[in-house]
Each structure stands twice: as structure tokens, then as C-alpha cells.
Amino acid sequence: MAQNINILCPISPDRINENVARVAAFYTIALSVIGLATGSYLLFLALGIDFALRSFTPGDSSPIRRISKLTAQLLSLGQKPTDAAPKKFAAGVGLAFSFAIAILFALQLPTTALILGAVLLFCAALEGFVGFCVGCVVYSALVVPFLKKSTTHRP
């Protein structure tokens, strides 16, 4: 059973559809499995670029997000609004992992690439199957306390 964690976003009123994010996790799983099975650094570069688009741009600039949105509509998953900033942070972490995996494959270090790929797959599986966003929890633990300090501290 999925644990419902309420993650507050103190820096942005932006919301995204949690169901679309979960569908995107399944596409991430599929692409990662193909990339790890083939050792394709190009696939991980493409995945990293998509993570960058999800992390640093608004709207539907990410192909995976667009496809996920369409898939969620076709499956009638409905709207489940959630804070956007933790999800964008999580996409930034996915970006770092994807680029690191791509570099490791390009440097012919497949064992280390597979280990990082397993971590990426595990996190995507938690998001997709259970609705648990590891990056969002890290955001709440590491980023939010600093934001609260900077917003409550007044000279």
C-alpha cells in the first residue's frame, strides 16, 4: 500500500498531475532497461535531456511528459495535483544519474553504469508502482529546511 507523504513546496505554487509523473516513471523504466541491456550511452543522453526538460522548463517540452500525459488521458487516470518543485528536483536527480550512466558507458565502465542504472530503475519503480518519489523525499529533507531558514531569517 502506498504511503501518502505530503510534501510542501515553499518556493512555487506550481502543481503537476501526480498520475502523469507516475506514467513518466514507467516510460523511464522501459527506456532504462533498454539502455542498460544494450549499453547505449546515447539512450541515456537522450533520457538525461528529457529529465533536463522536465526539471528546468515548464509545460510539455519533454517528449516523455507529453507521451505520459496522453497515456494518462487514454487510461482515464484523472487529475491528482501535487507540488511541482519536488518533482522537478527529482527530475534533476534523474538527469544527473542519466548523464553519469551515459558517461560510464562511453568510458567503457559497464559495471559501474549498471549499478547506477539499478539505482535509477529502483527509484523509478518506486515512483511508478507505489507512488513514492525518492527525489521528493530528498527535496523535503535537504532543500526545504534551508528554504525555511532563508525565509524566516530577517536582518
DSSP file (Angstrom, degrees, kcal/mol; ACC not computed):
  #  RESIDUE AA STRUCTURE BP1 BP2  ACC     N-H-->O    O-->H-N    N-H-->O    O-->H-N    TCO  KAPPA ALPHA  PHI   PSI    X-CA   Y-CA   Z-CA
    1    1 A M              0   0    0      0, 0.0     2,-0.2     0, 0.0   129,-0.1   0.000 360.0 360.0 360.0 135.6    0.0    0.0    0.0
    2    2 A A        -     0   0    0    127,-0.1     2,-0.5     1,-0.1   129,-0.1  -0.475 360.0-133.2 -73.3 134.0    1.4    3.4   -0.9
    3    3 A Q        -     0   0    0     -2,-0.2     2,-0.8   127,-0.1    -1,-0.1  -0.757  18.0-135.3 -86.4 129.1    2.3    5.7    1.9
    4    4 A N        -     0   0    0     -2,-0.5     2,-0.5   128,-0.1   128,-0.1  -0.769  24.1-174.6 -90.9 112.0    0.9    9.2    1.3
    5    5 A I        -     0   0    0     -2,-0.8     2,-0.8     2,-0.0    -2,-0.0  -0.926  17.8-143.3-108.6 124.5    3.6   11.7    2.1
    6    6 A N        -     0   0    0     -2,-0.5     2,-0.6    76,-0.0    76,-0.0  -0.782  19.3-170.0 -90.1 111.6    2.5   15.4    2.0
    7    7 A I        -     0   0    0     -2,-0.8    76,-0.4    76,-0.0     2,-0.3  -0.902   8.5-149.9-106.5 122.3    5.4   17.3    0.6
    8    8 A L        -     0   0    0     -2,-0.6   136,-0.1    78,-0.0    -2,-0.0  -0.699   2.1-150.8 -94.7 142.8    5.1   21.1    0.8
    9    9 A C        -     0   0    0     -2,-0.3     3,-0.4     3,-0.1    75,-0.1  -0.910  13.3-179.6-114.2 105.3    6.7   23.4   -1.7
   10   10 A P  S    S+     0   0    0      0, 0.0    -1,-0.1     0, 0.0    -2,-0.0   0.573  78.1  48.5 -81.9  -7.0    7.6   26.7   -0.2
   11   11 A I  S    S+     0   0    0      1,-0.2    -2,-0.0     2,-0.0   133,-0.0   0.552 110.2  37.5-111.1  -7.4    9.0   28.3   -3.3
   12   12 A S        -     0   0    0     -3,-0.4    -1,-0.2     2,-0.1    73,-0.2  -0.989  46.7-159.3-149.9 134.2    6.4   27.6   -6.0
   13   13 A P        +     0   0    0      0, 0.0    -1,-0.1     0, 0.0    -4,-0.0   0.449  60.1 124.4 -85.7   0.0    2.7   27.5   -6.3
   14   14 A D        -     0   0    0     69,-0.1    70,-2.2     1,-0.0    71,-0.4  -0.308  42.9-164.8 -65.7 142.0    3.0   25.3   -9.4
   15   15 A R  E     -A   83   0A   0     68,-0.2     2,-0.3    69,-0.1    68,-0.2  -0.927   6.7-168.6-125.5 150.4    1.2   22.0   -9.5
   16   16 A I  E     -A   82   0A   0     66,-2.6    66,-2.2    -2,-0.3     2,-0.7  -0.880  35.9 -94.6-129.6 167.0    1.6   19.0  -11.7
   17   17 A N  E  >  -A   81   0A   0     -2,-0.3     4,-1.8    64,-0.2     3,-0.5  -0.744  25.3-155.2 -85.7 115.3   -0.5   15.8  -12.1
   18   18 A E  H  > S+     0   0    0     62,-3.3     4,-2.1    -2,-0.7    -1,-0.2   0.845  93.9  58.4 -56.6 -37.0    0.9   13.0  -10.0
   19   19 A N  H  > S+     0   0    0      1,-0.2     4,-2.0     2,-0.2    -1,-0.2   0.875 104.7  49.6 -65.0 -36.9   -0.6   10.4  -12.3
   20   20 A V  H  > S+     0   0    0     -3,-0.5     4,-2.5     2,-0.2    -1,-0.2   0.897 109.3  52.6 -66.9 -40.1    1.3   11.8  -15.3
   21   21 A A  H  X S+     0   0    0     -4,-1.8     4,-1.6     1,-0.2    -2,-0.2   0.883 109.0  49.8 -62.5 -38.2    4.5   11.7  -13.2
   22   22 A R  H  X S+     0   0    0     -4,-2.1     4,-1.3     2,-0.2    -1,-0.2   0.895 110.3  49.2 -69.0 -39.0    3.9    8.0  -12.4
   23   23 A V  H  X S+     0   0    0     -4,-2.0     4,-1.8     1,-0.2     3,-0.4   0.912 108.2  54.8 -64.2 -41.1    3.3    7.2  -16.0
   24   24 A A  H  X S+     0   0    0     -4,-2.5     4,-2.4     1,-0.2    -1,-0.2   0.860 102.3  58.2 -59.3 -35.3    6.5    9.0  -16.9
   25   25 A A  H  X S+     0   0    0     -4,-1.6     4,-2.4     1,-0.2    -1,-0.2   0.887 103.6  51.8 -62.4 -38.3    8.3    6.8  -14.4
   26   26 A F  H  X S+     0   0    0     -4,-1.3     4,-2.4    -3,-0.4    -1,-0.2   0.894 109.7  48.5 -66.2 -38.9    7.1    3.7  -16.3
   27   27 A Y  H  X S+     0   0    0     -4,-1.8     4,-2.6     2,-0.2     5,-0.2   0.883 110.4  52.2 -66.2 -36.7    8.5    5.2  -19.5
   28   28 A T  H  X S+     0   0    0     -4,-2.4     4,-2.5     2,-0.2    -2,-0.2   0.908 108.9  50.6 -63.1 -41.8   11.7    5.9  -17.7
   29   29 A I  H  X S+     0   0    0     -4,-2.4     4,-2.6     2,-0.2     5,-0.2   0.948 111.4  47.7 -59.6 -49.6   11.8    2.3  -16.5
   30   30 A A  H  X S+     0   0    0     -4,-2.4     4,-2.1     1,-0.2    -2,-0.2   0.931 114.8  44.5 -60.0 -48.3   11.3    1.0  -20.1
   31   31 A L  H  X S+     0   0    0     -4,-2.6     4,-2.7     1,-0.2    -1,-0.2   0.881 113.6  51.1 -65.5 -37.6   14.0    3.2  -21.6
   32   32 A S  H  X S+     0   0    0     -4,-2.5     4,-3.0    -5,-0.2     5,-0.3   0.906 108.6  50.7 -67.2 -41.0   16.4    2.5  -18.8
   33   33 A V  H  X S+     0   0    0     -4,-2.6     4,-2.4     2,-0.2    -2,-0.2   0.929 113.4  45.8 -61.7 -44.5   16.0   -1.3  -19.2
   34   34 A I  H  X S+     0   0    0     -4,-2.1     4,-2.0    -5,-0.2     6,-0.3   0.933 114.6  48.4 -63.2 -44.9   16.6   -1.0  -22.9
   35   35 A G  H  X>S+     0   0    0     -4,-2.7     4,-1.5     1,-0.2     5,-1.4   0.893 114.0  45.2 -62.9 -41.6   19.6    1.3  -22.3
   36   36 A L  H  <5S+     0   0    0     -4,-3.0    -1,-0.2     2,-0.2    -2,-0.2   0.886 112.7  51.1 -70.5 -38.0   21.2   -1.0  -19.7
   37   37 A A  H  <5S+     0   0    0     -4,-2.4    -2,-0.2    -5,-0.3    -1,-0.2   0.848 121.0  33.7 -67.3 -33.6   20.6   -4.1  -21.8
   38   38 A T  H  <5S-     0   0    0     -4,-2.0    -1,-0.2    -5,-0.2    -2,-0.2   0.591 100.7-128.2 -98.1 -12.0   22.2   -2.6  -24.8
   39   39 A G  T  <5 +     0   0    0     -4,-1.5     2,-0.9     1,-0.2    -3,-0.2   0.810  46.4 169.8  68.4  29.1   24.9   -0.4  -23.0
   40   40 A S     >< -     0   0    0     -5,-1.4     4,-1.3    -6,-0.3    -1,-0.2  -0.642  24.8-178.4 -83.8 106.6   23.7    2.5  -25.1
   41   41 A Y  H  > S+     0   0    0     -2,-0.9     4,-2.1     1,-0.2    -1,-0.2   0.817  84.4  61.5 -69.3 -28.7   25.1    5.8  -23.8
   42   42 A L  H  > S+     0   0    0      1,-0.2     4,-2.3     2,-0.2    -1,-0.2   0.882 101.0  51.8 -65.3 -37.7   23.1    7.6  -26.5
   43   43 A L  H  > S+     0   0    0      1,-0.2     4,-2.4     2,-0.2    -1,-0.2   0.900 110.9  47.7 -65.1 -39.4   19.9    6.4  -24.9
   44   44 A F  H  X S+     0   0    0     -4,-1.3     4,-2.4     2,-0.2    -2,-0.2   0.828 109.3  53.6 -72.6 -30.1   20.9    7.7  -21.5
   45   45 A L  H  X S+     0   0    0     -4,-2.1     4,-2.4     2,-0.2    -2,-0.2   0.931 111.1  46.7 -63.7 -44.4   22.0   11.0  -23.0
   46   46 A A  H  X S+     0   0    0     -4,-2.3     4,-2.2     2,-0.2    -2,-0.2   0.908 112.8  49.1 -63.7 -42.0   18.5   11.3  -24.5
   47   47 A L  H  X S+     0   0    0     -4,-2.4     4,-2.6     1,-0.2    -1,-0.2   0.904 110.3  51.6 -64.2 -40.7   16.9   10.3  -21.2
   48   48 A G  H  X S+     0   0    0     -4,-2.4     4,-2.4     2,-0.2    -2,-0.2   0.899 108.3  50.9 -62.4 -41.1   19.1   12.9  -19.5
   49   49 A I  H  X S+     0   0    0     -4,-2.4     4,-2.3     2,-0.2    -1,-0.2   0.911 110.2  49.9 -63.1 -41.1   18.0   15.6  -21.9
   50   50 A D  H  X S+     0   0    0     -4,-2.2     4,-2.2     2,-0.2    -2,-0.2   0.918 109.5  50.7 -64.0 -41.9   14.4   14.7  -21.3
   51   51 A F  H  X S+     0   0    0     -4,-2.6     4,-2.2     1,-0.2    -1,-0.2   0.902 109.0  52.9 -59.5 -40.0   14.9   14.9  -17.5
   52   52 A A  H  X S+     0   0    0     -4,-2.4     4,-3.0     1,-0.2     5,-0.3   0.913 108.0  50.0 -62.0 -42.5   16.5   18.3  -18.0
   53   53 A L  H  X S+     0   0    0     -4,-2.3     4,-1.3     1,-0.2    -1,-0.2   0.894 113.1  46.3 -63.1 -39.7   13.4   19.4  -19.9
   54   54 A R  H  < S+     0   0    0     -4,-2.2    -1,-0.2     1,-0.2    -2,-0.2   0.834 118.7  42.8 -69.8 -31.7   11.2   18.2  -17.1
   55   55 A S  H  < S+     0   0    0     -4,-2.2    -2,-0.2    -5,-0.2    -3,-0.2   0.884 125.2  26.7 -81.8 -40.2   13.4   19.8  -14.5
   56   56 A F  H  < S+     0   0    0     -4,-3.0    -3,-0.2    -5,-0.2    -2,-0.2   0.449 111.5  59.8-111.7  -1.3   14.1   23.2  -16.0
   57   57 A T  S  < S-     0   0    0     -4,-1.3     2,-0.1    -5,-0.3     5,-0.1  -0.943  70.8-127.9-127.5 151.5   11.3   24.0  -18.3
   58   58 A P    >   +     0   0    0      0, 0.0     3,-0.6     0, 0.0    -2,-0.1  -0.440  67.1   9.2 -85.4 166.7    7.5   24.5  -17.8
   59   59 A G  T 3  S-     0   0    0      1,-0.2     3,-0.4    -2,-0.1     2,-0.1  -0.239 113.6 -27.8  74.1-151.0    4.8   22.8  -19.7
   60   60 A D  T 3  S+     0   0    0      1,-0.2    -1,-0.2     5,-0.1     6,-0.1  -0.212  83.7 121.5-104.1  41.4    5.1   20.0  -22.2
   61   61 A S    <   +     0   0    0     -3,-0.6    -1,-0.2    -8,-0.2    -7,-0.1   0.728  58.1  84.9 -75.4 -19.9    8.6   20.5  -23.6
   62   62 A S  S  > S-     0   0    0     -3,-0.4     4,-2.5    -9,-0.2     5,-0.2  -0.707  70.4-149.9 -83.7 124.7    9.5   17.0  -22.5
   63   63 A P  H  > S+     0   0    0      0, 0.0     4,-2.7     0, 0.0     5,-0.2   0.901  99.9  51.5 -59.3 -39.9    8.6   14.2  -25.0
   64   64 A I  H  > S+     0   0    0      1,-0.2     4,-2.6     2,-0.2     5,-0.2   0.908 110.2  48.8 -64.8 -40.0    8.2   11.7  -22.1
   65   65 A R  H  > S+     0   0    0      2,-0.2     4,-2.6     1,-0.2    -1,-0.2   0.918 111.5  49.6 -65.5 -41.6    5.9   14.1  -20.3
   66   66 A R  H  X S+     0   0    0     -4,-2.5     4,-2.2     2,-0.2    -2,-0.2   0.943 114.3  44.2 -60.7 -48.0    3.8   14.7  -23.4
   67   67 A I  H  X S+     0   0    0     -4,-2.7     4,-2.7     1,-0.2    -1,-0.2   0.890 113.9  51.3 -64.5 -38.8    3.5   10.9  -24.0
   68   68 A S  H  X S+     0   0    0     -4,-2.6     4,-2.8    -5,-0.2    -1,-0.2   0.892 108.8  50.8 -65.4 -39.5    2.8   10.3  -20.3
   69   69 A K  H  X S+     0   0    0     -4,-2.6     4,-2.0     2,-0.2    -2,-0.2   0.925 112.7  45.9 -63.4 -44.8    0.1   13.0  -20.4
   70   70 A L  H  X S+     0   0    0     -4,-2.2     4,-2.7     2,-0.2    -2,-0.2   0.914 112.9  50.3 -63.3 -43.8   -1.6   11.4  -23.4
   71   71 A T  H  X S+     0   0    0     -4,-2.7     4,-2.2     1,-0.2    -2,-0.2   0.917 109.3  51.0 -61.2 -44.1   -1.2    7.9  -21.9
   72   72 A A  H  <>S+     0   0    0     -4,-2.8     5,-2.7     1,-0.2     6,-0.4   0.883 111.8  48.1 -61.5 -38.5   -2.8    9.1  -18.6
   73   73 A Q  H ><5S+     0   0    0     -4,-2.0     3,-1.3     3,-0.2    -2,-0.2   0.929 111.0  49.8 -66.7 -45.0   -5.7   10.6  -20.6
   74   74 A L  H 3<5S+     0   0    0     -4,-2.7    -2,-0.2     1,-0.3    -1,-0.2   0.845 113.9  45.8 -62.7 -33.6   -6.2    7.4  -22.6
   75   75 A L  T 3<5S-     0   0    0     -4,-2.2    -1,-0.3    -5,-0.2    -2,-0.2   0.420 109.1-127.0 -87.9   0.7   -6.2    5.4  -19.4
   76   76 A S  T < 5 +     0   0    0     -3,-1.3    -3,-0.2    -4,-0.2    -2,-0.1   0.906  52.6 156.2  53.6  47.3   -8.6    7.9  -17.8
   77   77 A L      < -     0   0    0     -5,-2.7    -4,-0.1     1,-0.2    -1,-0.1   0.690  34.8-154.2 -78.1 -18.4   -6.3    8.3  -14.8
   78   78 A G        -     0   0    0     -6,-0.4     2,-0.4    -5,-0.1   -59,-0.2  -0.107  28.4 -45.8  76.5-175.6   -7.7   11.8  -13.9
   79   79 A Q        +     0   0    0    -60,-0.1   -62,-0.1   -61,-0.1   -63,-0.0  -0.779  44.1 169.9 -98.7 136.1   -6.1   14.6  -12.1
   80   80 A K        -     0   0    0     -2,-0.4   -62,-3.3     2,-0.0   -61,-0.2  -0.707  26.8-150.3-140.5  85.9   -4.1   14.3   -8.9
   81   81 A P  E     +A   17   0A   0      0, 0.0     2,-0.3     0, 0.0   -64,-0.2  -0.271  23.1 166.4 -64.8 141.4   -2.4   17.6   -8.3
   82   82 A T  E     -A   16   0A   0    -66,-2.2   -66,-2.6   -76,-0.0    -2,-0.0  -0.961  45.8 -76.3-145.9 161.6    0.9   17.7   -6.4
   83   83 A D  E  >  -A   15   0A   0    -76,-0.4     4,-0.6    -2,-0.3   -68,-0.2  -0.342  35.1-151.2 -61.3 137.4    3.6   20.3   -5.8
   84   84 A A  H  > S+     0   0    0    -70,-2.2     4,-2.6     1,-0.1     5,-0.2   0.855  82.2  68.9 -80.5 -36.9    5.8   20.7   -8.9
   85   85 A A  H  > S+     0   0    0    -71,-0.4     4,-2.5     1,-0.2     5,-0.2   0.884  99.6  47.0 -58.4 -45.4    9.1   21.7   -7.2
   86   86 A P  H  > S+     0   0    0      0, 0.0     4,-2.5     0, 0.0    -1,-0.2   0.899 114.0  49.2 -62.6 -36.9    9.9   18.4   -5.6
   87   87 A K  H  X S+     0   0    0     -4,-0.6     4,-2.2     2,-0.2    -2,-0.2   0.885 110.7  49.9 -68.0 -38.0    9.1   16.6   -8.8
   88   88 A K  H  X S+     0   0    0     -4,-2.6     4,-1.9     2,-0.2    -1,-0.2   0.898 110.5  50.5 -66.3 -39.9   11.4   19.0  -10.8
   89   89 A F  H  X S+     0   0    0     -4,-2.5     4,-1.9    -5,-0.2    -2,-0.2   0.932 109.7  50.7 -60.7 -45.4   14.1   18.4   -8.2
   90   90 A A  H  X S+     0   0    0     -4,-2.5     4,-2.3     1,-0.2    -2,-0.2   0.885 107.9  52.6 -60.5 -39.4   13.7   14.6   -8.7
   91   91 A A  H  X S+     0   0    0     -4,-2.2     4,-2.3     1,-0.2    -1,-0.2   0.868 106.1  54.6 -64.2 -35.4   13.9   15.1  -12.4
   92   92 A G  H  X S+     0   0    0     -4,-1.9     4,-2.1     2,-0.2    -2,-0.2   0.876 107.6  49.1 -64.2 -37.6   17.2   16.9  -11.8
   93   93 A V  H  X S+     0   0    0     -4,-1.9     4,-2.5     2,-0.2    -2,-0.2   0.912 110.1  51.4 -66.4 -42.1   18.5   13.9   -9.9
   94   94 A G  H  X S+     0   0    0     -4,-2.3     4,-2.9     1,-0.2    -2,-0.2   0.877 107.4  54.2 -60.2 -37.9   17.4   11.7  -12.8
   95   95 A L  H  X S+     0   0    0     -4,-2.3     4,-2.6     2,-0.2     5,-0.3   0.940 108.8  47.6 -59.0 -49.4   19.3   14.0  -15.1
   96   96 A A  H  X S+     0   0    0     -4,-2.1     4,-2.2     1,-0.2    -2,-0.2   0.917 114.4  46.3 -60.8 -44.5   22.5   13.6  -13.1
   97   97 A F  H  X S+     0   0    0     -4,-2.5     4,-2.7     2,-0.2     5,-0.2   0.931 112.5  50.1 -64.1 -45.4   22.1    9.8  -13.0
   98   98 A S  H  X S+     0   0    0     -4,-2.9     4,-2.4     1,-0.2    -2,-0.2   0.923 113.4  44.7 -61.5 -45.4   21.3    9.5  -16.7
   99   99 A F  H  X S+     0   0    0     -4,-2.6     4,-2.6     2,-0.2    -1,-0.2   0.892 112.9  51.6 -67.0 -38.3   24.3   11.6  -17.7
  100  100 A A  H  X S+     0   0    0     -4,-2.2     4,-2.5    -5,-0.3    -2,-0.2   0.919 111.0  47.8 -63.2 -42.5   26.6    9.7  -15.3
  101  101 A I  H  X S+     0   0    0     -4,-2.7     4,-2.5     2,-0.2     5,-0.2   0.919 111.4  50.9 -63.3 -43.3   25.4    6.4  -16.7
  102  102 A A  H  X S+     0   0    0     -4,-2.4     4,-2.5     1,-0.2    -2,-0.2   0.927 111.9  47.0 -59.8 -45.7   26.0    7.7  -20.3
  103  103 A I  H  X S+     0   0    0     -4,-2.6     4,-2.2     2,-0.2    -1,-0.2   0.908 111.3  51.3 -63.6 -42.2   29.5    8.8  -19.4
  104  104 A L  H  <>S+     0   0    0     -4,-2.5     5,-3.0     2,-0.2    -2,-0.2   0.905 111.7  46.4 -64.3 -41.2   30.3    5.5  -17.7
  105  105 A F  H ><5S+     0   0    0     -4,-2.5     3,-1.5     3,-0.2    -1,-0.2   0.919 111.9  51.4 -64.7 -42.1   29.1    3.5  -20.7
  106  106 A A  H 3<5S+     0   0    0     -4,-2.5    -2,-0.2     1,-0.3    -1,-0.2   0.847 109.9  49.9 -63.2 -33.3   31.1    5.8  -23.1
  107  107 A L  T 3<5S-     0   0    0     -4,-2.2    -1,-0.3    -5,-0.2    -2,-0.2   0.357 119.2-114.4 -85.2   5.9   34.2    5.2  -20.9
  108  108 A Q  T < 5S+     0   0    0     -3,-1.5    -3,-0.2     1,-0.1     3,-0.1   0.912  75.1 133.5  59.9  46.8   33.6    1.5  -21.1
  109  109 A L     >< +     0   0    0     -5,-3.0     4,-2.0     1,-0.1     3,-0.2  -0.609  19.2 160.2-118.0  66.7   32.8    1.1  -17.4
  110  110 A P  H  >  +     0   0    0      0, 0.0     4,-2.7     0, 0.0     5,-0.2   0.815  65.5  58.6 -66.6 -31.7   29.7   -1.0  -17.7
  111  111 A T  H  > S+     0   0    0      2,-0.2     4,-1.9     1,-0.2     5,-0.1   0.945 110.7  42.0 -63.6 -46.9   29.7   -2.4  -14.2
  112  112 A T  H  > S+     0   0    0      1,-0.2     4,-2.4     2,-0.2     5,-0.2   0.888 114.0  53.1 -66.4 -38.3   29.5    1.0  -12.5
  113  113 A A  H  X S+     0   0    0     -4,-2.0     4,-2.5     1,-0.2    -2,-0.2   0.903 108.5  50.5 -61.7 -40.8   27.0    2.1  -15.1
  114  114 A L  H  X S+     0   0    0     -4,-2.7     4,-2.2     2,-0.2    -1,-0.2   0.873 108.7  51.6 -66.1 -37.0   24.8   -0.9  -14.3
  115  115 A I  H  X S+     0   0    0     -4,-1.9     4,-1.7     2,-0.2    -2,-0.2   0.949 113.5  43.2 -64.8 -48.4   25.0   -0.1  -10.6
  116  116 A L  H  X S+     0   0    0     -4,-2.4     4,-2.4     1,-0.2    -2,-0.2   0.886 112.9  54.3 -63.8 -36.7   23.9    3.5  -11.1
  117  117 A G  H  X S+     0   0    0     -4,-2.5     4,-2.8    -5,-0.2    -1,-0.2   0.875 104.8  53.4 -63.5 -37.6   21.3    2.2  -13.6
  118  118 A A  H  X S+     0   0    0     -4,-2.2     4,-2.6     2,-0.2    -1,-0.2   0.890 108.8  49.4 -64.3 -38.7   19.9   -0.2  -11.0
  119  119 A V  H  X S+     0   0    0     -4,-1.7     4,-2.5     2,-0.2    -2,-0.2   0.934 111.9  48.3 -64.8 -45.4   19.5    2.8   -8.6
  120  120 A L  H  X S+     0   0    0     -4,-2.4     4,-2.5     1,-0.2    -2,-0.2   0.924 113.3  47.9 -60.1 -45.0   17.7    4.8  -11.3
  121  121 A L  H  X S+     0   0    0     -4,-2.8     4,-2.7     2,-0.2    -2,-0.2   0.903 110.4  51.9 -61.9 -42.3   15.5    1.8  -12.0
  122  122 A F  H  X S+     0   0    0     -4,-2.6     4,-2.3     2,-0.2    -2,-0.2   0.929 112.1  45.4 -61.1 -46.1   14.7    1.3   -8.3
  123  123 A C  H  X S+     0   0    0     -4,-2.5     4,-2.0     1,-0.2    11,-0.3   0.907 114.2  48.2 -65.9 -41.7   13.7    4.9   -7.8
  124  124 A A  H  X S+     0   0    0     -4,-2.5     4,-3.0    -5,-0.2     5,-0.2   0.881 111.0  51.8 -65.6 -37.5   11.6    5.0  -11.0
  125  125 A A  H  X>S+     0   0    0     -4,-2.7     4,-2.8     2,-0.2     5,-0.7   0.901 107.7  51.6 -66.4 -40.5    9.9    1.7   -9.9
  126  126 A L  I  X>S+     0   0    0     -4,-2.3     6,-2.1    -5,-0.2     4,-1.4   0.926 114.5  44.0 -60.6 -43.2    9.1    3.2   -6.5
  127  127 A E  I  X5S+     0   0    0     -4,-2.0     4,-0.7     4,-0.3    -2,-0.2   0.949 120.1  40.4 -65.0 -49.5    7.5    6.2   -8.2
  128  128 A G  I  <5S+     0   0    0     -4,-3.0    -2,-0.2     1,-0.2    -3,-0.2   0.930 126.3  29.3 -69.3 -47.8    5.7    4.2  -10.9
  129  129 A F  I  <5S+     0   0    0     -4,-2.8    -3,-0.2    -5,-0.2    -1,-0.2   0.847 136.8  19.7 -84.5 -35.3    4.4    1.2   -8.9
  130  130 A V  I  <<S-     0   0    0     -4,-1.4    -3,-0.2    -5,-0.7    -2,-0.1   0.614  93.4-121.2-113.5 -17.7    4.0    2.7   -5.4
  131  131 A G     << +     0   0    0     -5,-1.0     2,-0.6    -4,-0.7    -4,-0.3   0.737  64.8 139.8  79.0  22.7    3.8    6.4   -5.9
  132  132 A F        -     0   0    0     -6,-2.1     2,-0.8    -7,-0.1    -1,-0.3  -0.899  39.0-158.6-104.7 114.7    6.8    7.0   -3.7
  133  133 A C     >  -     0   0    0     -2,-0.6     4,-1.7     1,-0.2     5,-0.2  -0.817   8.2-171.5 -98.1 105.4    9.1    9.7   -5.0
  134  134 A V  H  > S+     0   0    0     -2,-0.8     4,-2.4   -11,-0.3     5,-0.2   0.920  88.4  52.6 -61.7 -45.2   12.6    9.3   -3.6
  135  135 A G  H  > S+     0   0    0      1,-0.2     4,-2.4     2,-0.2    -1,-0.2   0.848 107.0  53.4 -59.5 -35.0   13.8   12.6   -5.1
  136  136 A C  H  > S+     0   0    0      2,-0.2     4,-2.4     1,-0.2    -1,-0.2   0.876 108.6  48.9 -68.5 -37.3   10.8   14.3   -3.5
  137  137 A V  H  X S+     0   0    0     -4,-1.7     4,-2.2     2,-0.2    -2,-0.2   0.916 111.6  48.9 -67.4 -42.5   11.7   13.0    0.0
  138  138 A V  H  X>S+     0   0    0     -4,-2.4     4,-3.1     2,-0.2     5,-0.6   0.914 110.3  52.5 -61.8 -41.9   15.3   14.1   -0.5
  139  139 A Y  I  X>S+     0   0    0     -4,-2.4     5,-2.1     1,-0.2     4,-1.8   0.933 111.1  46.4 -56.8 -47.8   14.0   17.5   -1.6
  140  140 A S  I  <5S+     0   0    0     -4,-2.4    -1,-0.2     3,-0.2    -2,-0.2   0.849 118.3  42.3 -65.9 -34.2   11.9   17.7    1.6
  141  141 A A  I  <5S+     0   0    0     -4,-2.2    -2,-0.2    -5,-0.1    -1,-0.2   0.865 129.5  21.8 -80.9 -37.3   14.8   16.6    3.8
  142  142 A L  I  <5S+     0   0    0     -4,-3.1     4,-0.5    -5,-0.2    -3,-0.2   0.821 129.2  33.3-103.7 -36.6   17.6   18.6    2.3
  143  143 A V  I >X<S+     0   0    0     -4,-1.8     4,-1.9    -5,-0.6     3,-0.5   0.919 109.5  57.2 -90.8 -48.4   16.2   21.6    0.4
  144  144 A V  H 3><S+     0   0    0     -5,-2.1     4,-2.7     1,-0.2     5,-0.2   0.877 102.1  55.3 -57.1 -43.7   13.1   22.6    2.3
  145  145 A P  H 3> S+     0   0    0      0, 0.0     4,-2.0     0, 0.0    -1,-0.2   0.892 109.9  47.5 -58.5 -37.2   14.9   23.2    5.7
  146  146 A F  H <> S+     0   0    0     -3,-0.5     4,-2.1    -4,-0.5    -2,-0.2   0.872 111.7  50.3 -69.6 -36.1   17.3   25.6    4.0
  147  147 A L  H  X S+     0   0    0     -4,-1.9     4,-1.7     2,-0.2    -1,-0.2   0.898 109.6  50.6 -67.7 -39.8   14.4   27.4    2.3
  148  148 A K  H  X S+     0   0    0     -4,-2.7     4,-1.7     1,-0.2    -2,-0.2   0.901 110.4  49.9 -64.7 -39.8   12.6   27.8    5.6
  149  149 A K  H  X S+     0   0    0     -4,-2.0     4,-1.7    -5,-0.2    -2,-0.2   0.909 111.5  48.2 -64.0 -41.1   15.7   29.2    7.3
  150  150 A S  H  < S+     0   0    0     -4,-2.1    -1,-0.2     1,-0.2    -2,-0.2   0.781 114.3  46.1 -72.9 -24.5   16.2   31.7    4.5
  151  151 A T  H  < S+     0   0    0     -4,-1.7    -1,-0.2    -5,-0.1    -2,-0.2   0.721 116.5  43.6 -89.4 -21.0   12.5   32.8    4.6
  152  152 A T  H  < S+     0   0    0     -4,-1.7     2,-0.6    -5,-0.2    -2,-0.2   0.677  93.8  89.3 -94.9 -18.1   12.3   33.1    8.3
  153  153 A H     <  +     0   0    0     -4,-1.7    -4,-0.0    -5,-0.2     0, 0.0  -0.692  53.9 174.0 -82.4 118.9   15.7   34.9    8.9
  154  154 A R              0   0    0     -2,-0.6    -3,-0.0     1,-0.1    -2,-0.0  -0.992 360.0 360.0-128.3 130.8   15.3   38.6    8.7
  155  155 A P              0   0    0      0, 0.0    -1,-0.1     0, 0.0    -2,-0.0   0.497 360.0 360.0 -70.4 360.0   18.0   41.1    9.4
